[in-house]
Amino acid sequence: MVLFILCAVFVVWVGVLAAWDLRTRRLPDALTLPGALMITGWAVVVDPWLLLGGAGWFLLYLVTAGVVGGIGGGDIKFALGLGTVAATGSVEGWLLAVVGSSLLTLLLAGVTLSGLAAGGGDRTMRVPHGPGMGLATCLAVWITAA
């Protein structure tokens, strides 16, 4: 029962952040940091090795943002919590979440480009990365837990 409640809270957190990112193109600290801190605390109690998943995705995005760009600070902080959760399944689950998030973001970018070509959409071409990150993590955990 406790695991079900934790999963439900996680899905709500991811959903709220995804909706926020789609609407504003930002992931604010007030939403990313509390979730990441709660997930970190949970991982310390359950299995501290899970923190490597969070640290790995965090560092991957931090370096990518510095070298290539296109990833904001909110995405980097969101990756801390998501990476920890993604590591619960396996290394494969973590990889599925990280790679899947980029693929889902590319898909969203394609939809955005299609909208622009049709004469609508956000002309700034800033594609939110949070929804892809959240969905890919949820799918990866679900697939690796099965």
Z-matrix of the N, CA and C atoms (Angstrom, degrees):
N
C 1 1.449
C 2 1.535 1 111.01
N 3 1.336 2 116.81 1 -41.36
C 4 1.464 3 120.73 2 179.58
C 5 1.526 4 109.80 3 -63.93
N 6 1.327 5 116.73 4 -41.00
C 7 1.460 6 120.46 5 179.20
C 8 1.529 7 110.83 6 -63.03
N 9 1.313 8 116.82 7 -39.90
C 10 1.462 9 120.87 8 177.82
C 11 1.526 10 110.50 9 -61.39
N 12 1.319 11 117.00 10 -44.02
C 13 1.471 12 121.25 11 -179.97
C 14 1.524 13 110.36 12 -64.51
N 15 1.345 14 116.70 13 -42.95
C 16 1.469 15 120.04 14 178.19
C 17 1.525 16 111.27 15 -62.01
N 18 1.317 17 116.64 16 -41.42
C 19 1.468 18 120.65 17 178.55
C 20 1.527 19 110.53 18 -64.63
N 21 1.326 20 116.81 19 -41.79
C 22 1.465 21 120.26 20 179.66
C 23 1.523 22 110.81 21 -63.90
N 24 1.324 23 117.38 22 -42.65
C 25 1.468 24 120.97 23 178.27
C 26 1.528 25 110.05 24 -63.19
N 27 1.327 26 116.64 25 -41.37
C 28 1.461 27 121.01 26 178.73
C 29 1.527 28 110.68 27 -61.52
N 30 1.322 29 117.58 28 -46.99
C 31 1.460 30 121.39 29 -178.63
C 32 1.529 31 110.65 30 -63.49
N 33 1.322 32 117.61 31 -39.53
C 34 1.467 33 120.68 32 177.46
C 35 1.534 34 109.83 33 -64.05
N 36 1.336 35 116.94 34 -44.76
C 37 1.473 36 121.41 35 178.54
C 38 1.528 37 110.59 36 -57.89
N 39 1.327 38 115.99 37 -47.66
C 40 1.467 39 120.80 38 179.91
C 41 1.530 40 110.32 39 -63.29
N 42 1.326 41 116.48 40 -43.26
C 43 1.461 42 120.40 41 -179.39
C 44 1.523 43 113.00 42 -63.28
N 45 1.330 44 116.26 43 -43.18
C 46 1.465 45 120.49 44 178.74
C 47 1.532 46 110.04 45 -62.89
N 48 1.333 47 116.66 46 -44.76
C 49 1.465 48 119.45 47 179.72
C 50 1.521 49 111.99 48 -65.99
N 51 1.327 50 117.29 49 -39.03
C 52 1.464 51 120.17 50 178.69
C 53 1.527 52 110.53 51 -63.21
N 54 1.326 53 116.86 52 -45.82
C 55 1.464 54 120.90 53 179.36
C 56 1.530 55 110.71 54 -63.16
N 57 1.328 56 116.05 55 -42.01
C 58 1.463 57 120.58 56 179.76
C 59 1.537 58 110.29 57 -61.94
N 60 1.333 59 115.55 58 -44.29
C 61 1.462 60 120.44 59 -178.50
C 62 1.531 61 111.33 60 -66.00
N 63 1.317 62 117.00 61 -39.92
C 64 1.462 63 120.03 62 177.63
C 65 1.527 64 111.36 63 -62.51
N 66 1.318 65 116.40 64 -37.64
C 67 1.463 66 121.48 65 -176.65
C 68 1.528 67 112.41 66 -78.83
N 69 1.338 68 117.20 67 -41.60
C 70 1.470 69 119.94 68 -171.25
C 71 1.522 70 114.55 69 -113.11
N 72 1.317 71 117.71 70 -12.17
C 73 1.476 72 123.25 71 -174.94
C 74 1.525 73 111.48 72 64.18
N 75 1.335 74 116.22 73 30.66
C 76 1.471 75 121.89 74 178.96
C 77 1.518 76 109.09 75 -143.78
N 78 1.315 77 116.16 76 148.65
C 79 1.465 78 123.12 77 170.47
C 80 1.530 79 106.52 78 -117.47
N 81 1.325 80 117.57 79 101.85
C 82 1.464 81 120.34 80 -173.25
C 83 1.524 82 113.22 81 -75.67
N 84 1.336 83 114.96 82 150.26
C 85 1.461 84 121.73 83 178.13
C 86 1.520 85 112.17 84 -55.68
N 87 1.324 86 117.00 85 -35.53
C 88 1.467 87 120.99 86 -177.58
C 89 1.526 88 112.06 87 -62.96
N 90 1.324 89 117.39 88 -19.34
C 91 1.463 90 121.01 89 177.53
C 92 1.524 91 112.88 90 -106.48
N 93 1.329 92 117.49 91 -35.07
C 94 1.469 93 119.17 92 -176.68
C 95 1.527 94 112.74 93 -79.15
N 96 1.320 95 117.05 94 -43.63
C 97 1.465 96 120.41 95 -173.49
C 98 1.538 97 114.50 96 -67.20
N 99 1.340 98 120.18 97 -44.79
C 100 1.468 99 118.30 98 179.13
C 101 1.531 100 112.44 99 -60.30
N 102 1.331 101 116.30 100 -41.07
C 103 1.462 102 119.53 101 178.27
C 104 1.516 103 112.02 102 -64.73
N 105 1.321 104 116.28 103 -44.32
C 106 1.471 105 120.24 104 179.40
C 107 1.526 106 110.82 105 -63.09
N 108 1.334 107 116.77 106 -39.35
C 109 1.471 108 119.79 107 178.58
C 110 1.522 109 111.97 108 -67.03
N 111 1.327 110 116.99 109 -40.88
C 112 1.471 111 119.64 110 178.09
C 113 1.523 112 111.07 111 -65.46
N 114 1.324 113 116.67 112 -41.65
C 115 1.470 114 120.32 113 178.85
C 116 1.525 115 110.21 114 -65.63
N 117 1.315 116 117.55 115 -39.55
C 118 1.467 117 121.08 116 177.73
C 119 1.526 118 110.85 117 -62.80
N 120 1.323 119 116.29 118 -44.26
C 121 1.465 120 119.76 119 177.37
C 122 1.513 121 112.21 120 -61.73
N 123 1.327 122 115.79 121 -41.54
C 124 1.474 123 120.67 122 177.22
C 125 1.529 124 110.37 123 -61.26
N 126 1.332 125 116.65 124 -44.58
C 127 1.469 126 120.68 125 -178.34
C 128 1.522 127 111.54 126 -65.32
N 129 1.318 128 117.80 127 -36.90
C 130 1.470 129 120.77 128 178.32
C 131 1.523 130 110.08 129 -59.93
N 132 1.321 131 116.58 130 -38.88
C 133 1.468 132 121.14 131 -179.50
C 134 1.524 133 111.81 132 -76.66
N 135 1.335 134 116.93 133 -44.04
C 136 1.468 135 121.49 134 -173.78
C 137 1.523 136 112.20 135 -79.55
N 138 1.329 137 116.87 136 -54.06
C 139 1.470 138 121.67 137 -177.52
C 140 1.528 139 108.65 138 -163.96
N 141 1.326 140 117.80 139 98.62
C 142 1.470 141 120.57 140 -177.15
C 143 1.531 142 114.42 141 -56.73
N 144 1.325 143 117.93 142 -22.11
C 145 1.454 144 120.07 143 178.82
C 146 1.529 145 111.94 144 -64.11
N 147 1.326 146 117.10 145 -23.27
C 148 1.462 147 120.63 146 178.01
C 149 1.524 148 112.05 147 -61.79
N 150 1.325 149 115.48 148 -25.10
C 151 1.472 150 119.98 149 -179.69
C 152 1.526 151 111.66 150 -62.35
N 153 1.331 152 116.80 151 -23.68
C 154 1.468 153 119.36 152 176.60
C 155 1.529 154 111.05 153 -63.14
N 156 1.332 155 116.63 154 -34.77
C 157 1.460 156 120.02 155 177.53
C 158 1.515 157 111.34 156 -63.75
N 159 1.336 158 116.00 157 -44.27
C 160 1.462 159 119.92 158 178.57
C 161 1.514 160 111.73 159 -66.10
N 162 1.320 161 115.94 160 -45.07
C 163 1.470 162 120.39 161 179.92
C 164 1.524 163 110.61 162 -64.14
N 165 1.330 164 116.41 163 -37.69
C 166 1.464 165 120.14 164 -179.48
C 167 1.514 166 112.75 165 -64.36
N 168 1.338 167 116.50 166 -48.07
C 169 1.470 168 119.56 167 -179.31
C 170 1.525 169 110.01 168 -67.98
N 171 1.328 170 116.67 169 -39.74
C 172 1.465 171 121.77 170 177.02
C 173 1.527 172 110.61 171 -57.29
N 174 1.331 173 116.76 172 -50.82
C 175 1.468 174 120.63 173 -178.50
C 176 1.525 175 112.06 174 -67.06
N 177 1.322 176 116.98 175 -38.10
C 178 1.463 177 121.00 176 177.56
C 179 1.528 178 110.54 177 -59.04
N 180 1.323 179 116.70 178 -45.11
C 181 1.462 180 120.48 179 -179.96
C 182 1.523 181 111.57 180 -73.00
N 183 1.313 182 117.21 181 -35.04
C 184 1.463 183 120.16 182 178.59
C 185 1.525 184 110.37 183 -62.43
N 186 1.314 185 116.58 184 -46.39
C 187 1.467 186 121.17 185 179.41
C 188 1.527 187 110.03 186 -66.84
N 189 1.335 188 117.24 187 -43.71
C 190 1.459 189 120.58 188 179.82
C 191 1.525 190 110.97 189 -60.95
N 192 1.327 191 116.76 190 -42.73
C 193 1.470 192 120.53 191 178.84
C 194 1.525 193 110.99 192 -61.53
N 195 1.323 194 116.65 193 -38.77
C 196 1.458 195 120.33 194 -179.41
C 197 1.510 196 113.58 195 -73.31
N 198 1.329 197 116.97 196 -35.13
C 199 1.465 198 120.78 197 -175.50
C 200 1.529 199 112.02 198 -89.35
N 201 1.322 200 116.48 199 -47.43
C 202 1.460 201 120.90 200 -173.35
C 203 1.518 202 112.35 201 -105.44
N 204 1.324 203 116.79 202 -37.10
C 205 1.464 204 121.33 203 -174.76
C 206 1.516 205 110.57 204 88.78
N 207 1.314 206 116.25 205 -174.94
C 208 1.456 207 120.99 206 177.39
C 209 1.515 208 114.45 207 88.59
N 210 1.320 209 117.41 208 -7.23
C 211 1.456 210 122.29 209 177.77
C 212 1.516 211 106.74 210 -120.33
N 213 1.326 212 115.41 211 125.93
C 214 1.457 213 119.78 212 -177.62
C 215 1.516 214 112.51 213 -90.87
N 216 1.318 215 115.45 214 171.72
C 217 1.459 216 121.52 215 179.78
C 218 1.515 217 113.04 216 -60.89
N 219 1.330 218 116.84 217 -35.22
C 220 1.457 219 120.25 218 178.12
C 221 1.520 220 111.55 219 -64.79
N 222 1.337 221 116.40 220 -40.56
C 223 1.465 222 120.36 221 177.07
C 224 1.525 223 110.46 222 -62.26
N 225 1.309 224 116.24 223 -40.02
C 226 1.467 225 121.08 224 -179.35
C 227 1.522 226 110.17 225 -63.81
N 228 1.331 227 117.30 226 -44.34
C 229 1.474 228 120.46 227 179.78
C 230 1.521 229 111.34 228 -70.98
N 231 1.325 230 117.95 229 -35.61
C 232 1.455 231 122.34 230 176.72
C 233 1.528 232 109.72 231 -62.88
N 234 1.331 233 116.61 232 -37.27
C 235 1.465 234 121.91 233 -179.92
C 236 1.530 235 112.24 234 -62.09
N 237 1.311 236 117.25 235 -29.44
C 238 1.469 237 120.76 236 179.46
C 239 1.528 238 110.82 237 -60.08
N 240 1.320 239 116.81 238 -50.12
C 241 1.464 240 120.35 239 179.19
C 242 1.513 241 112.50 240 -71.97
N 243 1.327 242 116.38 241 -43.78
C 244 1.461 243 119.89 242 -178.06
C 245 1.525 244 111.83 243 -64.22
N 246 1.315 245 117.01 244 -40.49
C 247 1.466 246 120.27 245 -179.89
C 248 1.513 247 112.19 246 -63.66
N 249 1.316 248 116.64 247 -36.66
C 250 1.464 249 120.66 248 177.69
C 251 1.522 250 110.06 249 -65.20
N 252 1.325 251 117.01 250 -45.14
C 253 1.465 252 120.70 251 178.92
C 254 1.524 253 110.75 252 -66.54
N 255 1.318 254 117.45 253 -42.25
C 256 1.468 255 121.07 254 -179.64
C 257 1.524 256 111.84 255 -61.05
N 258 1.314 257 117.03 256 -30.00
C 259 1.469 258 120.94 257 -179.51
C 260 1.529 259 112.55 258 -73.43
N 261 1.337 260 118.04 259 -10.78
C 262 1.466 261 119.47 260 -178.84
C 263 1.515 262 112.05 261 -65.12
N 264 1.326 263 117.47 262 -32.32
C 265 1.456 264 120.00 263 -178.96
C 266 1.515 265 111.90 264 -75.34
N 267 1.309 266 115.92 265 -57.67
C 268 1.458 267 122.18 266 -176.74
C 269 1.522 268 107.75 267 177.07
N 270 1.313 269 115.02 268 175.93
C 271 1.462 270 119.54 269 174.50
C 272 1.529 271 109.35 270 -63.43
N 273 1.316 272 115.98 271 -37.07
C 274 1.462 273 119.86 272 178.88
C 275 1.523 274 110.65 273 -63.46
N 276 1.340 275 116.46 274 -40.46
C 277 1.463 276 120.72 275 178.00
C 278 1.518 277 111.53 276 -62.51
N 279 1.326 278 115.59 277 -40.13
C 280 1.459 279 120.31 278 178.15
C 281 1.534 280 109.77 279 -63.51
N 282 1.322 281 116.41 280 -46.56
C 283 1.470 282 120.20 281 179.00
C 284 1.527 283 111.41 282 -62.45
N 285 1.325 284 116.25 283 -39.73
C 286 1.454 285 120.97 284 177.99
C 287 1.524 286 110.56 285 -61.49
N 288 1.316 287 117.26 286 -41.12
C 289 1.466 288 121.34 287 179.17
C 290 1.532 289 111.16 288 -65.83
N 291 1.314 290 116.85 289 -45.86
C 292 1.468 291 120.61 290 -176.74
C 293 1.530 292 110.84 291 -67.76
N 294 1.317 293 116.94 292 -49.11
C 295 1.465 294 120.02 293 -179.54
C 296 1.529 295 109.87 294 -69.13
N 297 1.332 296 116.39 295 -41.91
C 298 1.462 297 120.48 296 179.66
C 299 1.512 298 112.67 297 -60.81
N 300 1.329 299 117.15 298 -35.83
C 301 1.466 300 119.53 299 179.62
C 302 1.521 301 110.87 300 -63.81
N 303 1.303 302 116.87 301 -39.79
C 304 1.467 303 120.07 302 178.82
C 305 1.527 304 110.90 303 -68.92
N 306 1.321 305 116.82 304 -40.11
C 307 1.465 306 119.75 305 179.11
C 308 1.529 307 111.42 306 -65.70
N 309 1.339 308 116.72 307 -41.46
C 310 1.465 309 119.65 308 178.10
C 311 1.530 310 111.07 309 -66.28
N 312 1.323 311 117.45 310 -35.06
C 313 1.461 312 120.27 311 177.09
C 314 1.530 313 110.34 312 -67.81
N 315 1.320 314 116.93 313 -38.88
C 316 1.474 315 119.69 314 176.00
C 317 1.524 316 110.60 315 -63.33
N 318 1.332 317 116.63 316 -38.54
C 319 1.460 318 120.63 317 176.80
C 320 1.525 319 110.48 318 -62.45
N 321 1.326 320 116.69 319 -44.15
C 322 1.463 321 120.97 320 177.63
C 323 1.529 322 110.65 321 -63.87
N 324 1.334 323 116.74 322 -37.02
C 325 1.467 324 119.88 323 177.05
C 326 1.527 325 110.24 324 -63.45
N 327 1.323 326 116.97 325 -39.19
C 328 1.464 327 120.66 326 177.17
C 329 1.515 328 111.84 327 -63.32
N 330 1.327 329 116.37 328 -41.27
C 331 1.462 330 120.40 329 176.94
C 332 1.527 331 109.91 330 -63.72
N 333 1.333 332 116.17 331 -41.10
C 334 1.467 333 120.96 332 178.65
C 335 1.523 334 110.53 333 -62.97
N 336 1.328 335 117.24 334 -43.55
C 337 1.464 336 120.68 335 178.29
C 338 1.528 337 111.25 336 -63.66
N 339 1.323 338 116.42 337 -38.92
C 340 1.461 339 120.15 338 177.66
C 341 1.524 340 110.31 339 -61.99
N 342 1.338 341 115.74 340 -40.97
C 343 1.463 342 120.38 341 177.76
C 344 1.517 343 112.05 342 -64.00
N 345 1.321 344 115.75 343 -39.41
C 346 1.474 345 119.60 344 178.06
C 347 1.519 346 110.91 345 -66.06
N 348 1.337 347 116.04 346 -40.95
C 349 1.455 348 120.12 347 179.91
C 350 1.526 349 110.92 348 -63.93
N 351 1.326 350 116.17 349 -30.30
C 352 1.467 351 120.64 350 179.31
C 353 1.529 352 111.71 351 -83.95
N 354 1.328 353 116.94 352 -0.73
C 355 1.453 354 120.37 353 176.01
C 356 1.506 355 115.41 354 96.17
N 357 1.320 356 118.55 355 12.87
C 358 1.469 357 121.06 356 179.71
C 359 1.509 358 110.37 357 -127.83
N 360 1.290 359 115.95 358 -163.73
C 361 1.457 360 121.59 359 173.48
C 362 1.515 361 114.51 360 86.56
N 363 1.295 362 114.47 361 -177.57
C 364 1.466 363 123.88 362 -178.20
C 365 1.525 364 108.90 363 -89.21
N 366 1.285 365 117.78 364 112.48
C 367 1.458 366 121.77 365 -175.31
C 368 1.527 367 113.99 366 -72.33
N 369 1.327 368 118.45 367 -6.74
C 370 1.456 369 119.98 368 179.39
C 371 1.522 370 111.14 369 -75.05
N 372 1.320 371 118.18 370 -17.27
C 373 1.470 372 124.57 371 -178.86
C 374 1.524 373 112.10 372 60.18
N 375 1.292 374 117.29 373 24.77
C 376 1.462 375 120.61 374 174.37
C 377 1.516 376 107.34 375 -87.41
N 378 1.312 377 116.02 376 109.73
C 379 1.459 378 121.50 377 -177.31
C 380 1.526 379 108.15 378 -95.65
N 381 1.328 380 117.64 379 125.89
C 382 1.458 381 119.91 380 179.68
C 383 1.522 382 110.94 381 -69.13
N 384 1.311 383 116.03 382 135.96
C 385 1.459 384 121.96 383 -178.69
C 386 1.533 385 111.76 384 -96.73
N 387 1.325 386 117.34 385 -23.22
C 388 1.456 387 122.19 386 -176.84
C 389 1.524 388 115.37 387 -56.48
N 390 1.345 389 118.72 388 -45.37
C 391 1.467 390 118.17 389 -179.78
C 392 1.529 391 113.32 390 -60.32
N 393 1.320 392 116.87 391 -41.87
C 394 1.464 393 120.20 392 177.62
C 395 1.516 394 112.05 393 -65.30
N 396 1.329 395 115.91 394 -38.77
C 397 1.469 396 120.39 395 178.63
C 398 1.525 397 110.55 396 -62.32
N 399 1.327 398 115.86 397 -48.29
C 400 1.456 399 120.31 398 -177.69
C 401 1.515 400 112.85 399 -65.82
N 402 1.331 401 116.59 400 -46.42
C 403 1.455 402 120.53 401 -179.33
C 404 1.526 403 111.47 402 -64.63
N 405 1.326 404 116.54 403 -43.55
C 406 1.469 405 120.01 404 179.76
C 407 1.529 406 111.18 405 -62.56
N 408 1.321 407 117.35 406 -38.97
C 409 1.464 408 120.37 407 179.41
C 410 1.522 409 110.56 408 -66.72
N 411 1.322 410 116.83 409 -46.01
C 412 1.468 411 119.80 410 178.93
C 413 1.530 412 110.82 411 -60.35
N 414 1.323 413 117.06 412 -44.57
C 415 1.464 414 120.24 413 178.80
C 416 1.526 415 111.62 414 -64.98
N 417 1.319 416 117.22 415 -41.82
C 418 1.464 417 120.51 416 -179.37
C 419 1.521 418 111.75 417 -62.81
N 420 1.331 419 116.56 418 -43.06
C 421 1.470 420 120.08 419 178.92
C 422 1.515 421 110.05 420 -66.04
N 423 1.321 422 116.96 421 -41.48
C 424 1.464 423 120.98 422 179.88
C 425 1.526 424 110.72 423 -64.24
N 426 1.338 425 117.10 424 -44.25
C 427 1.467 426 121.20 425 -178.54
C 428 1.524 427 111.12 426 -66.66
N 429 1.327 428 117.41 427 -44.63
C 430 1.476 429 119.75 428 -176.28
C 431 1.526 430 111.88 429 -76.75
N 432 1.334 431 117.54 430 -20.32
C 433 1.462 432 119.68 431 178.58
C 434 1.525 433 110.97 432 -81.32
N 435 1.325 434 116.93 433 -21.07
C 436 1.473 435 121.04 434 -177.02
C 437 1.507 436 112.27 435 -73.57
